[in-house]
Amino acid sequence: MKKEHVFLKCTAYVIMALSIPLLLLINGIQAKKYKALEKEMEAVKEKTVLLIEENKKLNTDISVLASSERIEDKAVNEYGLHKAKTEETYRINVKNGEVE
C-alpha cells in the first residue's frame, strides 16, 4: 500500500511539473492570438475613421452638386436654357382619358 501511495504521489508531482510548461505554452498562444486580434481591431478602427471622413466629403460634394443655384447656372450657361414665361407654357388637362 505504501508503494502505491508513493507512486501516486510521484505521478501527481510529474503531472504538475509537466502541466506548468504546458499552461505557459497555452498562455503564450492565447497572448499571440489576442495581439493579432488587437492589431486587426486597430486597423478596422483606422479604416472606419477614414471611411467616415470620406463619407462626409462625399456628402458635401453631393450638396454642392445638387444645389438649385448650380443647376440653374449650368442650365443657363451651358445649355442655353431659360425659365419659361407664362405665354410660353401650355396647360393640358386630361380627364377620364379625354384631353380638355
C-alpha positions in Angstrom: 0.0 0.0 0.0 2.8 2.3 0.8 4.5 1.8 -2.6 1.2 2.5 -4.3 0.8 5.7 -2.3 4.4 6.8 -3.2 3.8 6.0 -6.8 0.6 8.1 -6.9 2.3 10.9 -5.2 5.2 10.9 -7.6 2.8 10.7 -10.6 0.9 13.7 -9.3 4.2 15.7 -9.0 5.2 14.7 -12.5 1.8 15.7 -13.9 2.0 19.0 -12.1 5.6 19.6 -13.2 4.6 18.9 -16.8 1.4 21.0 -16.7 3.3 24.2 -15.8 5.2 24.4 -19.2 2.0 23.3 -21.0 0.0 26.1 -19.3 2.7 28.6 -20.1 2.6 27.4 -23.8 -1.2 27.8 -23.9 -0.9 31.2 -22.3 1.6 32.3 -24.9 -0.6 31.1 -27.8 -3.5 32.9 -26.3 -1.5 36.1 -25.9 -0.3 35.9 -29.6 -3.9 35.5 -30.8 -5.0 38.4 -28.6 -2.3 40.6 -30.0 -3.2 39.7 -33.6 -6.9 40.5 -32.9 -6.0 43.7 -31.2 -3.9 44.7 -34.2 -6.7 43.8 -36.6 -9.2 45.8 -34.5 -7.0 48.9 -34.6 -6.7 48.6 -38.4 -10.5 48.4 -38.6 -10.9 51.5 -36.4 -8.5 53.4 -38.6 -10.3 52.3 -41.7 -13.6 53.3 -40.1 -12.3 56.8 -39.4 -11.1 57.2 -43.0 -14.4 56.0 -44.4 -16.4 58.4 -42.2 -14.2 61.3 -43.4 -14.6 60.3 -47.0 -18.4 59.9 -46.5 -18.5 63.5 -45.1 -16.6 64.8 -48.1 -18.9 63.0 -50.5 -22.0 64.3 -48.7 -20.6 67.8 -49.0 -19.9 67.2 -52.7 -23.4 66.0 -53.3 -24.9 69.0 -51.5 -22.8 71.3 -53.7 -23.7 69.5 -56.9 -27.4 69.3 -56.1 -27.8 72.9 -55.2 -30.5 74.7 -57.2 -28.2 77.7 -57.9 -25.6 75.4 -59.5 -28.2 73.6 -61.6 -29.8 76.8 -62.7 -26.4 78.3 -63.6 -25.5 75.2 -65.6 -28.8 75.2 -67.4 -28.5 78.8 -68.4 -24.8 79.0 -69.2 -24.0 75.5 -70.6 -27.3 74.5 -72.2 -28.7 77.9 -73.1 -32.0 77.3 -71.2 -34.1 79.9 -69.5 -37.1 79.9 -67.3 -40.3 79.7 -69.3 -42.5 82.7 -69.4 -46.3 82.4 -68.8 -47.0 82.8 -72.6 -44.5 80.0 -73.4 -46.3 77.4 -71.3 -49.2 75.2 -72.2 -51.6 73.6 -69.8 -53.1 70.3 -70.8 -55.8 68.7 -68.7 -56.6 65.0 -69.1 -59.9 63.9 -67.6 -61.2 60.4 -67.9 -58.8 59.8 -70.8 -60.0 62.9 -72.7 -57.8 65.9 -73.3 -59.6 69.1 -72.4 
